[in-house]
Amino acid sequence: MILTWLAGLAAAELGVRYHRVLLSYAPPTVLFGGALYLVGPNGKSASWVPLAFAGFAALGLIVSNRPPPAEDDRLTAGQRRTLRLRVGTGAAVGLAAIVALSQLLGPSVAAKVGNSPAEPRNMVTPPQLDSLDESPLVRLSGWALNHDQHLFDVEVTGTDAPPPVRLAVLNDYDGVTWRVGATYRNAGRVVAGKPVLTDPQVRQVFRIADLNGRLLPGIATPEEVNGVRVAVDTTDGTMILSDGLRPGVQYSVVSRAHRPDENAMQVAEVPNSDAVGHYLALPGKVPDSIAQLAQHLGEGVSSPYQKAFAIVGWLSEHYKVVGDAPSGHAYPNVEYFLFGPKQAGGQKGTSEQFAAAFAVLARLMGLPTRLAVGFRVDAGRNEVHGGDAVAWPEVLFNGIWEPFDPMPKADTVQRPTEDDFRPKPPASQPPPETVPAPSGSAASQSPKPTVAPTGDASGPDSNLVVTVAAGSGGILVAVLAFAAVVPLAKRHRRRRRLAQGTPAQRIDAAWAEVLAGLRLAGRPAPPHLTASEVAHYAATAATGRAHSKPRGVATIRSATPPIDDVAALVNAVAFAGPPAANGPGDEQATRAAVQAVAYVDELRARRGFWRRLWWSLDPRPLFWR
């Protein structure tokens, strides 16, 4: 703005005061060319701007043209010819110089149109992060141990369900540590030139308590900050306070809180690897077990969103959240979290391990991924403590970073990892040695069992023996009664529901059998899926670990029975409105029941022996709606 004002002042002085109109165009022309150079390829093409500039310049020359003064009439004819010759020669020389410069400099200037211009802000040292903030992921374990530490207060308006407050985004991973890797530039009150998202605005008011460092919390994506002078990374929208946080600092943020669209994400695409190679990099040697798990999760899945959803389902179903897990997200830590023995601390961790495992698996499956660290905010509660700190992964879909939550829900029953996947040992690992059977001499030297001496059974312990025997017998009778009554009750309930009632009720009962079977198999259908999507999900969920069989004996398993007709019929029942004469009839209801029973029986047959036994004895389906 200052340069524009100075260029206008210089042009006005030269053109108005000294009547040098052509020379007065020099300052704005230099300013215009400098602006074009600094913008470079970042700006959009605007050909009308230079054309308008040239048109106004020509108009100024025409308007400022004045007739020759009266004393010019006193010139002789020879003097006039000499004056015209000088003017013509000067014009010709000037025109030739312009043409020559255009031919010499034009191609080189045109070739630089696509080049990024020099960045004047590089002359100033940008704000830097200290080691505490460069990898905030390692702070999660400390916050989890000090879960009552009061970090800050926040008041959120503009939404009923506040999204998490973001502290930092971690883009760089070297196989050992996730780092921020951002370049921050000082910004004013407005931190975004134009809204990146069209979601409603969310306003926040923060008051810092015990939170330290330079990273400034705020809901993504910030557009305006008041109360403090911040520096912003324009690529991810994270903010820092150059002077560092201190108790009592208060500021407000206006953000666009993005709400993922599940339907749009089903068909969303990810950029090609050349454009987002930075978010796919996995330096060093990734352990073979992690690579095998990524390949296992990606089998038969083509949609990028379904790949991410498969990782979320795997982590949330097989691993446990604890608050005292040690910090660490290098390859060995991720491998131990995924496959380590439970009794030694494996297969459990904080959100740090869940997010890091998701990111490594997602990058192996070709999904551009980064990590975010922030805090959960509950509606109606302003205080944020250390126990609210959390990390989550984000995947780039259609130019927008979509967050995912791989953490298990409160009612999730953890399934053993070995039931669904067991990594293959490396090819270089020798087979385990067989233990030789004991020899005859060794067997003959084994000690013989001793016989306890016979005592008097009429002592004071005889009543205790009788009581224990009676109690054990009662428990055995109760277990046997339970094992006999529950399967009969479940079988009777299934037959009654599938054979009695109107066709619509029987179709609903068949669909309920399918959903109950998925829950018993440990693969409950996500609630946001439609009936057709549940049918596709059920086809993939049926693929499980075959029941045990003797070594060397092949097990032939038939294809999974389809339930597409059941899904189509339940859609017809759900959306047909009041019962109509042309609705599903008895034949369709019978076909739905047959398909549902065949699918559930096949789903049960694919489980192991103990899971099939518990399937028959599990009384929960009797109480499910």
C-alpha positions as CSV (number, residue, x, y, z in Angstrom):
1,M,0.0,0.0,0.0
2,I,2.9,2.4,0.8
3,L,4.5,1.6,-2.6
4,T,1.2,2.2,-4.4
5,W,0.8,5.6,-2.7
6,L,4.4,6.7,-3.5
7,A,4.0,5.5,-7.2
8,G,0.8,7.6,-7.5
9,L,2.4,10.6,-5.9
10,A,5.4,10.5,-8.2
11,A,3.2,10.0,-11.3
12,A,1.0,13.0,-10.4
13,E,4.0,15.2,-9.8
14,L,5.6,14.3,-13.1
15,G,2.4,14.5,-15.1
16,V,0.6,17.5,-13.6
17,R,3.4,19.7,-12.3
18,Y,6.1,19.0,-14.8
19,H,3.9,18.0,-17.8
20,R,5.9,14.8,-18.4
21,V,2.9,12.5,-19.0
22,L,4.8,9.7,-20.7
23,L,7.5,9.8,-18.0
24,S,4.9,9.8,-15.3
25,Y,3.8,6.3,-16.4
26,A,7.2,4.9,-15.3
27,P,6.5,4.6,-11.5
28,P,3.1,2.7,-11.8
29,T,4.5,0.6,-14.6
30,V,7.5,-0.5,-12.4
31,L,5.0,-1.1,-9.5
32,F,2.7,-3.1,-11.8
33,G,5.6,-5.3,-13.1
34,G,6.9,-5.9,-9.6
35,A,3.5,-7.0,-8.4
36,L,3.2,-9.4,-11.3
37,Y,6.6,-10.8,-10.5
38,L,5.9,-11.4,-6.8
39,V,2.5,-13.0,-7.5
40,G,3.9,-15.2,-10.3
41,P,2.0,-18.4,-11.0
42,N,0.1,-18.3,-7.7
43,G,-2.5,-15.8,-9.1
44,K,-5.2,-16.4,-11.7
45,S,-4.9,-15.1,-15.2
46,A,-6.4,-11.6,-15.6
47,S,-5.6,-10.3,-19.0
48,W,-8.1,-7.4,-18.8
49,V,-6.0,-5.7,-16.1
50,P,-2.9,-5.0,-18.3
51,L,-5.1,-4.2,-21.2
52,A,-7.0,-1.6,-19.1
53,F,-3.7,-0.2,-17.9
54,A,-2.4,0.3,-21.5
55,G,-5.8,1.7,-22.5
56,F,-5.8,4.3,-19.8
57,A,-2.2,5.2,-20.6
58,A,-3.0,5.8,-24.2
59,L,-6.1,7.9,-23.2
60,G,-3.9,10.0,-20.9
61,L,-1.4,10.7,-23.8
62,I,-4.3,11.8,-26.1
63,V,-6.0,14.0,-23.5
64,S,-2.7,15.6,-22.5
65,N,-1.7,16.4,-26.1
66,R,-1.5,20.3,-26.5
67,P,-1.2,22.4,-29.6
68,P,2.3,23.9,-30.3
69,P,2.8,27.3,-28.7
70,A,2.3,30.5,-30.7
71,E,6.0,31.2,-30.9
72,D,6.5,28.0,-33.0
73,D,5.0,30.0,-35.9
74,R,8.1,32.1,-36.0
75,L,10.3,29.1,-37.0
76,T,11.5,29.0,-40.6
77,A,10.7,26.1,-42.9
78,G,14.2,24.7,-42.5
79,Q,14.0,24.8,-38.7
80,R,10.6,22.9,-38.9
81,R,12.1,20.3,-41.1
82,T,15.1,19.9,-38.8
83,L,12.7,19.6,-35.7
84,R,10.5,17.0,-37.5
85,L,13.6,15.0,-38.5
86,R,14.9,14.9,-35.0
87,V,11.5,13.8,-33.6
88,G,11.0,11.2,-36.3
89,T,14.5,9.9,-35.8
90,G,14.0,9.7,-32.0
91,A,10.7,7.9,-32.5
92,A,12.2,5.4,-34.9
93,V,15.2,4.7,-32.6
94,G,12.9,4.3,-29.6
95,L,10.6,1.9,-31.6
96,A,13.6,-0.1,-32.8
97,A,14.9,-0.3,-29.2
98,I,11.5,-1.5,-27.9
99,V,11.3,-4.2,-30.6
100,A,14.8,-5.4,-30.0
101,L,14.3,-5.6,-26.3
102,S,11.0,-7.5,-26.8
103,Q,12.8,-10.0,-29.1
104,L,15.7,-10.4,-26.7
105,L,14.0,-10.4,-23.3
106,G,10.5,-11.5,-24.3
107,P,11.2,-15.3,-24.5
108,S,13.2,-15.4,-21.2
109,V,10.6,-13.4,-19.4
110,A,7.8,-15.6,-20.8
111,A,9.7,-18.7,-19.7
112,K,9.6,-17.5,-16.1
113,V,5.9,-17.2,-15.9
114,G,5.6,-20.7,-14.4
115,N,8.4,-20.3,-11.9
116,S,7.8,-19.5,-8.3
117,P,8.9,-15.9,-7.5
118,A,11.3,-14.9,-4.8
119,E,9.7,-14.8,-1.4
120,P,10.6,-11.6,0.4
121,R,9.5,-13.1,3.8
122,N,12.4,-15.5,3.5
123,M,14.6,-12.6,4.4
124,V,13.1,-12.6,7.9
125,T,13.6,-15.5,10.2
126,P,10.2,-17.1,10.8
127,P,9.0,-18.0,14.3
128,Q,10.5,-21.3,15.5
129,L,9.2,-24.1,17.7
130,D,11.1,-25.5,20.6
131,S,11.7,-29.2,21.2
132,L,8.7,-29.5,23.4
133,D,6.3,-28.5,20.6
134,E,8.2,-30.1,17.7
135,S,6.7,-33.6,18.6
136,P,3.7,-33.0,20.9
137,L,2.6,-36.6,20.4
138,V,5.0,-37.7,23.2
139,R,3.2,-35.4,25.6
140,L,0.1,-37.5,25.5
141,S,1.4,-40.0,28.0
142,G,2.3,-37.3,30.5
143,W,-1.1,-35.7,30.2
144,A,-2.8,-39.1,30.6
145,L,-0.9,-39.6,33.9
146,N,-1.8,-36.1,35.1
147,H,-5.4,-36.3,33.8
148,D,-6.6,-33.7,36.4
149,Q,-4.2,-31.0,35.3
150,H,-6.2,-27.9,34.3
151,L,-4.8,-26.8,30.9
152,F,-7.2,-24.2,29.6
153,D,-10.8,-23.0,29.5
154,V,-12.8,-22.7,26.3
155,E,-16.3,-21.6,25.5
156,V,-17.6,-22.8,22.1
157,T,-20.6,-21.3,20.4
158,G,-22.2,-22.0,17.0
159,T,-22.5,-25.8,17.3
160,D,-24.3,-28.2,19.6
161,A,-21.5,-30.9,19.4
162,P,-18.1,-29.2,19.6
163,P,-15.4,-30.8,17.5
164,P,-12.0,-31.5,19.1
165,V,-9.7,-28.5,19.7
166,R,-6.6,-29.0,17.5
167,L,-3.2,-28.1,18.9
168,A,-0.8,-29.3,16.2
169,V,-0.6,-31.3,12.9
170,L,2.3,-33.7,12.4
171,N,3.2,-34.3,8.8
172,D,6.8,-35.7,8.9
173,Y,7.7,-39.3,10.0
174,D,11.2,-40.7,9.9
175,G,10.3,-44.2,11.3
176,V,11.1,-43.0,14.9
177,T,9.2,-39.7,15.6
178,W,6.3,-37.8,14.2
179,R,7.2,-34.1,13.9
180,V,5.3,-30.9,13.1
181,G,7.4,-29.9,10.1
182,A,5.6,-26.6,9.6
183,T,6.7,-23.1,8.5
184,Y,5.0,-20.4,10.4
185,R,4.6,-16.8,9.2
186,N,3.4,-13.8,11.3
187,A,-0.2,-13.0,10.6
188,G,-2.7,-10.4,11.5
189,R,-6.2,-10.7,12.8
190,V,-7.5,-12.5,9.7
191,V,-5.5,-15.7,9.1
192,A,-7.2,-16.9,6.0
193,G,-7.7,-14.9,2.8
194,K,-11.0,-16.7,1.8
195,P,-13.1,-19.4,3.4
196,V,-11.6,-22.8,2.6
197,L,-14.8,-24.6,3.7
198,T,-18.4,-23.8,3.5
199,D,-19.3,-25.2,6.9
200,P,-20.9,-22.9,9.5
201,Q,-18.7,-20.8,11.6
202,V,-17.8,-21.9,15.2
203,R,-16.6,-19.2,17.7
204,Q,-14.3,-20.0,20.6
205,V,-13.0,-18.0,23.5
206,F,-9.9,-19.5,25.2
207,R,-8.2,-18.7,28.5
208,I,-4.9,-20.4,29.1
209,A,-4.2,-22.1,32.5
210,D,-1.3,-24.6,32.8
211,L,-0.8,-25.3,29.1
212,N,2.7,-24.3,28.1
213,G,4.7,-24.2,24.9
214,R,4.1,-22.1,21.8
215,L,1.4,-24.1,20.0
216,L,-1.9,-22.3,20.2
217,P,-5.1,-24.4,20.5
218,G,-8.1,-23.8,18.2
219,I,-10.8,-25.6,16.3
220,A,-9.8,-26.2,12.7
221,T,-9.9,-24.4,10.3
222,P,-9.2,-20.9,11.8
223,E,-10.2,-17.8,9.9
224,E,-9.9,-15.0,12.4
225,V,-8.0,-14.6,15.7
226,N,-8.5,-11.7,18.2
227,G,-6.6,-10.9,21.4
228,V,-3.1,-12.2,20.5
229,R,-0.7,-11.8,17.6
230,V,-0.2,-15.2,16.1
231,A,1.9,-16.9,13.4
232,V,0.2,-19.3,11.1
233,D,1.2,-22.2,8.9
234,T,-0.9,-21.7,5.7
235,T,-0.7,-25.3,4.6
236,D,-2.6,-26.8,7.6
237,G,-3.9,-23.7,9.5
238,T,-2.1,-24.4,12.8
239,M,-1.1,-21.4,15.0
240,I,1.6,-20.6,17.4
241,L,2.3,-17.7,19.8
242,S,5.8,-16.5,19.3
243,D,6.2,-15.3,22.9
244,G,4.9,-18.6,24.3
245,L,1.8,-19.4,26.3
246,R,1.4,-18.3,29.9
247,P,-1.4,-18.4,32.4
248,G,-4.1,-15.8,31.9
249,V,-3.6,-15.4,28.1
250,Q,-7.1,-14.9,26.6
251,Y,-8.1,-14.8,22.9
252,S,-10.9,-15.7,20.6
253,V,-10.9,-17.7,17.3
254,V,-13.5,-18.0,14.5
255,S,-13.2,-21.3,12.6
256,R,-14.9,-23.4,10.0
257,A,-15.6,-26.8,11.7
258,H,-15.7,-29.4,9.0
259,R,-18.4,-32.1,9.2
260,P,-17.5,-35.2,7.1
261,D,-20.2,-36.3,4.6
262,E,-20.4,-40.1,4.9
263,N,-22.1,-40.5,1.5
264,A,-19.6,-38.4,-0.3
265,M,-16.6,-40.1,1.3
266,Q,-17.9,-43.5,0.1
267,V,-16.9,-42.5,-3.4
268,A,-14.1,-40.0,-2.6
269,E,-10.7,-40.4,-4.2
270,V,-7.2,-39.6,-3.0
271,P,-4.6,-37.6,-4.9
272,N,-2.0,-39.5,-6.9
273,S,1.3,-40.4,-5.2
274,D,3.3,-37.8,-7.0
275,A,1.2,-34.9,-5.6
276,V,1.2,-36.2,-2.0
277,G,4.4,-38.2,-1.8
278,H,5.3,-36.4,1.4
279,Y,2.2,-37.8,3.2
280,L,3.0,-41.4,2.0
281,A,6.6,-41.5,3.0
282,L,7.7,-44.3,5.3
283,P,11.5,-44.1,5.7
284,G,13.5,-47.1,6.7
285,K,12.5,-50.7,6.9
286,V,8.9,-51.3,7.9
287,P,8.5,-54.5,9.9
288,D,7.2,-57.4,7.8
289,S,4.4,-58.1,10.2
290,I,3.0,-54.6,9.8
291,A,3.2,-54.8,6.0
292,Q,1.5,-58.2,6.1
293,L,-1.4,-56.8,8.2
294,A,-1.8,-53.8,5.8
295,Q,-2.0,-56.3,2.9
296,H,-4.5,-58.4,4.8
297,L,-6.8,-55.4,5.5
298,G,-6.6,-54.2,1.9
299,E,-7.6,-57.5,0.3
300,G,-10.7,-57.1,-1.7
301,V,-11.2,-53.5,-0.9
302,S,-10.9,-51.0,-3.7
303,S,-12.5,-47.8,-2.3
304,P,-10.0,-45.6,-0.4
305,Y,-12.6,-44.8,2.2
306,Q,-13.3,-48.5,2.8
307,K,-9.6,-49.0,3.3
308,A,-9.5,-46.4,6.0
309,F,-12.7,-47.8,7.5
310,A,-11.1,-51.3,7.5
311,I,-8.2,-50.0,9.6
312,V,-10.6,-48.3,12.0
313,G,-12.6,-51.5,12.4
314,W,-9.5,-53.6,13.0
315,L,-8.0,-51.3,15.7
316,S,-11.2,-50.6,17.5
317,E,-12.1,-54.3,17.7
318,H,-8.8,-55.9,18.7
319,Y,-7.0,-53.4,21.0
320,K,-7.6,-51.8,24.3
321,V,-7.1,-48.2,25.6
322,V,-5.1,-47.7,28.7
323,G,-3.9,-44.6,30.4
324,D,-0.5,-45.8,31.7
325,A,1.0,-47.1,28.4
326,P,4.6,-45.8,27.8
327,S,5.1,-43.2,25.1
328,G,6.6,-44.3,21.8
329,H,5.5,-44.5,18.1
330,A,8.6,-45.8,16.3
331,Y,8.3,-48.9,14.1
332,P,9.2,-51.3,17.0
333,N,6.6,-49.6,19.3
334,V,3.9,-49.9,16.6
335,E,4.8,-53.5,16.0
336,Y,4.7,-54.3,19.7
337,F,1.4,-52.5,20.1
338,L,-0.1,-54.6,17.2
339,F,1.3,-58.0,17.9
340,G,2.9,-58.0,21.4
341,P,1.7,-60.4,24.1
342,K,-1.1,-59.0,26.2
343,Q,0.4,-60.2,29.5
344,A,3.5,-58.2,28.7
345,G,1.8,-54.9,27.8
346,G,1.1,-55.5,24.1
347,Q,-2.1,-54.8,22.2
348,K,-3.0,-51.9,24.5
349,G,-2.0,-48.2,24.4
350,T,-3.1,-44.6,24.5
351,S,-4.4,-42.7,21.5
352,E,-0.8,-42.1,20.6
353,Q,-0.3,-45.8,19.6
354,F,-3.8,-46.0,18.0
355,A,-3.2,-43.0,15.8
356,A,0.4,-44.0,14.9
357,A,-0.6,-47.5,14.0
358,F,-3.4,-46.2,11.8
359,A,-1.1,-43.8,10.0
360,V,1.6,-46.4,9.2
361,L,-1.0,-48.9,8.0
362,A,-2.8,-46.2,5.9
363,R,0.4,-45.1,4.3
364,L,1.2,-48.7,3.4
365,M,-2.2,-48.9,1.8
366,G,-1.6,-45.8,-0.3
367,L,-3.6,-43.3,1.7
368,P,-2.0,-39.9,2.3
369,T,-2.2,-39.6,6.1
370,R,-1.1,-37.2,8.8
371,L,-1.6,-37.0,12.6
372,A,-3.3,-34.4,14.7
373,V,-3.0,-33.7,18.5
374,G,-5.6,-31.9,20.4
375,F,-8.2,-32.1,23.1
376,R,-11.8,-33.4,23.4
377,V,-14.4,-30.7,24.4
378,D,-17.6,-31.8,26.0
379,A,-20.8,-29.7,25.5
380,G,-21.6,-27.7,28.6
381,R,-18.1,-28.0,30.1
382,N,-15.6,-25.3,29.7
383,E,-12.6,-26.7,31.5
384,V,-10.1,-28.9,29.6
385,H,-7.7,-31.2,31.5
386,G,-4.8,-33.4,30.7
387,G,-7.1,-36.4,30.5
388,D,-8.9,-34.8,27.5
389,A,-5.8,-34.8,25.3
390,V,-6.1,-37.1,22.3
391,A,-4.4,-37.8,19.0
392,W,-6.3,-38.8,15.8
393,P,-5.3,-39.6,12.2
394,E,-6.5,-37.6,9.1
395,V,-6.7,-38.8,5.5
396,L,-6.7,-36.6,2.4
397,F,-9.9,-37.1,0.4
398,N,-10.9,-34.8,-2.5
399,G,-8.5,-32.1,-1.2
400,I,-10.0,-32.1,2.3
401,W,-8.4,-33.7,5.4
402,E,-11.0,-36.1,6.9
403,P,-10.5,-37.1,10.5
404,F,-10.9,-40.7,11.7
405,D,-11.4,-42.2,15.2
406,P,-9.7,-45.7,15.6
407,M,-10.3,-45.8,19.3
408,P,-12.6,-48.6,20.6
409,K,-16.0,-47.5,22.0
410,A,-17.0,-48.1,25.6
411,D,-19.1,-51.2,24.8
412,T,-16.7,-52.8,22.4
413,V,-15.6,-56.4,23.3
414,Q,-12.0,-56.9,22.5
415,R,-11.4,-59.8,20.1
416,P,-8.1,-61.8,20.1
417,T,-5.9,-60.7,17.2
418,E,-4.8,-64.3,16.6
419,D,-8.3,-65.3,15.7
420,D,-8.3,-63.1,12.6
421,F,-4.7,-62.6,11.6
422,R,-1.3,-64.1,12.4
423,P,1.8,-62.7,10.7
424,K,3.9,-65.1,8.8
425,P,7.5,-65.5,10.1
426,P,10.3,-64.1,7.9
427,A,11.6,-66.4,5.2
428,S,15.1,-66.4,6.8
429,Q,13.7,-67.6,10.2
430,P,14.5,-71.3,10.7
431,P,11.6,-73.6,11.5
432,P,11.0,-74.5,15.2
433,E,12.9,-77.5,16.4
434,T,10.8,-80.6,17.2
435,V,11.0,-81.9,20.7
436,P,12.0,-85.6,20.8
437,A,9.7,-88.0,22.5
438,P,10.9,-89.3,25.9
439,S,12.9,-92.6,25.6
440,G,11.8,-95.8,27.3
441,S,14.5,-95.5,30.0
442,A,13.4,-92.1,30.8
443,A,9.8,-93.1,31.0
444,S,10.7,-96.0,33.2
445,Q,12.5,-93.7,35.6
446,S,9.5,-91.4,36.2
447,P,8.3,-91.5,39.8
448,K,5.2,-93.6,40.5
449,P,2.2,-91.9,42.0
450,T,1.9,-92.3,45.8
451,V,-1.3,-93.3,47.6
452,A,-2.5,-91.0,50.3
453,P,-3.0,-92.7,53.6
454,T,-6.6,-93.5,54.5
455,G,-8.0,-91.5,57.4
456,D,-11.2,-91.3,59.4
457,A,-14.0,-89.7,57.3
458,S,-16.1,-88.9,60.3
459,G,-14.0,-85.9,61.4
460,P,-15.0,-82.3,61.4
461,D,-14.2,-81.9,57.7
462,S,-16.9,-84.3,56.6
463,N,-19.7,-81.7,56.7
464,L,-17.6,-79.4,54.6
465,V,-17.0,-82.1,52.0
466,V,-20.8,-82.8,51.8
467,T,-21.5,-79.1,51.4
468,V,-18.9,-78.6,48.7
469,A,-20.2,-81.7,46.8
470,A,-23.8,-80.5,47.0
471,G,-22.9,-77.0,45.8
472,S,-20.9,-78.4,43.0
473,G,-23.7,-80.6,42.0
474,G,-26.1,-77.7,42.0
475,I,-23.9,-75.6,39.9
476,L,-23.4,-78.5,37.4
477,V,-27.2,-78.9,37.2
478,A,-27.7,-75.2,36.6
479,V,-25.0,-75.1,33.9
480,L,-26.6,-78.2,32.2
481,A,-30.0,-76.6,32.4
482,F,-28.7,-73.3,31.0
483,A,-27.0,-75.2,28.2
484,A,-30.2,-77.0,27.3
485,V,-32.7,-74.2,27.8
486,V,-31.0,-71.3,26.0
487,P,-30.5,-73.1,22.6
488,L,-34.0,-74.4,22.7
489,A,-35.4,-70.9,23.5
490,K,-33.4,-69.3,20.7
491,R,-34.5,-72.0,18.2
492,H,-38.1,-71.6,19.2
493,R,-37.9,-67.9,19.0
494,R,-36.4,-68.0,15.5
495,R,-39.0,-70.4,14.2
496,R,-41.9,-68.4,15.7
497,R,-40.6,-65.1,14.3
498,L,-39.9,-66.4,10.8
499,A,-43.1,-68.5,10.4
500,Q,-45.8,-66.4,12.1
501,G,-47.1,-62.9,11.5
502,T,-47.6,-60.9,8.3
503,P,-45.1,-61.1,5.5
504,A,-43.7,-57.7,6.5
505,Q,-43.1,-58.8,10.1
506,R,-41.4,-62.1,8.9
507,I,-39.1,-60.1,6.5
508,D,-38.2,-57.8,9.4
509,A,-37.5,-60.9,11.5
510,A,-35.3,-62.3,8.8
511,W,-33.3,-59.0,8.7
512,A,-33.1,-59.0,12.5
513,E,-31.6,-62.6,12.3
514,V,-28.9,-61.3,9.9
515,L,-28.0,-58.3,12.2
516,A,-27.9,-60.5,15.3
517,G,-25.7,-63.0,13.5
518,L,-23.2,-60.2,12.6
519,R,-23.2,-59.1,16.3
520,L,-22.5,-62.6,17.5
521,A,-19.7,-63.0,15.0
522,G,-18.0,-59.9,16.4
523,R,-18.6,-57.9,13.2
524,P,-21.7,-55.7,14.0
525,A,-22.9,-53.7,11.0
526,P,-22.1,-49.9,11.3
527,P,-25.3,-48.0,12.1
528,H,-24.9,-45.5,9.3
529,L,-24.9,-48.1,6.5
530,T,-28.0,-48.6,4.3
531,A,-29.6,-52.1,3.9
532,S,-27.8,-52.6,0.5
533,E,-24.5,-51.5,2.1
534,V,-25.1,-53.9,5.0
535,A,-25.5,-56.7,2.5
536,H,-22.2,-55.9,0.9
537,Y,-20.6,-55.5,4.4
538,A,-22.0,-58.9,5.4
539,A,-20.5,-60.6,2.4
540,T,-17.0,-59.5,3.5
541,A,-17.7,-60.0,7.2
542,A,-18.5,-63.7,6.6
543,T,-14.9,-64.3,5.6
544,G,-13.2,-65.4,8.8
545,R,-10.8,-67.9,10.2
546,A,-12.0,-71.5,9.4
547,H,-12.5,-73.8,12.3
548,S,-9.6,-76.0,13.4
549,K,-8.8,-79.1,11.4
550,P,-6.1,-81.7,11.5
551,R,-2.8,-80.9,9.8
552,G,-2.7,-81.8,6.2
553,V,-6.5,-82.1,5.8
554,A,-8.0,-79.5,3.5
555,T,-11.3,-77.8,4.4
556,I,-13.6,-76.9,1.5
557,R,-15.9,-74.0,2.4
558,S,-18.8,-73.0,0.1
559,A,-19.3,-69.5,-1.0
560,T,-21.1,-67.1,1.4
561,P,-24.9,-67.3,0.9
562,P,-26.1,-63.9,-0.5
563,I,-28.6,-61.8,1.4
564,D,-29.3,-59.3,-1.4
565,D,-32.9,-60.4,-1.6
566,V,-33.4,-59.9,2.1
567,A,-32.0,-56.3,1.8
568,A,-34.2,-55.5,-1.1
569,L,-37.3,-56.8,0.7
570,V,-36.5,-55.0,3.9
571,N,-36.2,-51.8,1.9
572,A,-39.5,-52.5,0.3
573,V,-41.1,-53.0,3.7
574,A,-39.5,-50.0,5.3
575,F,-40.2,-47.5,2.6
576,A,-43.6,-48.8,1.2
577,G,-45.6,-46.8,3.8
578,P,-48.9,-48.3,4.9
579,P,-49.5,-52.0,3.9
580,A,-50.6,-52.3,0.3
581,A,-52.1,-55.1,-1.6
582,N,-49.1,-55.3,-3.9
583,G,-46.5,-55.5,-1.1
584,P,-44.3,-58.4,-0.4
585,G,-46.2,-61.7,0.0
586,D,-45.7,-65.0,1.7
587,E,-43.4,-66.3,-1.0
588,Q,-41.0,-63.3,-0.6
589,A,-41.1,-63.7,3.2
590,T,-40.3,-67.4,3.0
591,R,-37.4,-66.6,0.6
592,A,-36.1,-64.0,3.0
593,A,-36.2,-66.4,5.9
594,V,-34.4,-69.1,4.0
595,Q,-31.6,-66.7,2.9
596,A,-31.2,-65.3,6.4
597,V,-31.0,-68.7,8.0
598,A,-28.5,-69.9,5.4
599,Y,-26.3,-66.9,5.9
600,V,-26.3,-67.0,9.7
601,D,-25.6,-70.8,9.7
602,E,-22.7,-70.3,7.3
603,L,-21.4,-67.4,9.4
604,R,-21.5,-69.5,12.5
605,A,-19.8,-72.5,10.7
606,R,-16.8,-70.3,9.8
607,R,-16.0,-69.6,13.5
608,G,-13.8,-71.7,15.6
609,F,-15.1,-74.5,17.8
610,W,-15.3,-72.5,21.0
611,R,-16.9,-69.5,19.3
612,R,-19.5,-71.8,17.7
613,L,-20.2,-73.3,21.1
614,W,-20.6,-69.9,22.7
615,W,-22.8,-68.8,19.8
616,S,-25.3,-71.5,20.8
617,L,-25.1,-70.7,24.5
618,D,-25.1,-66.9,24.3
619,P,-28.4,-65.7,25.8
620,R,-28.1,-62.0,24.6
621,P,-30.1,-62.4,21.4
622,L,-33.1,-63.3,23.5
623,F,-33.1,-59.7,24.9
624,W,-32.0,-57.8,21.7
625,R,-34.8,-55.8,20.1
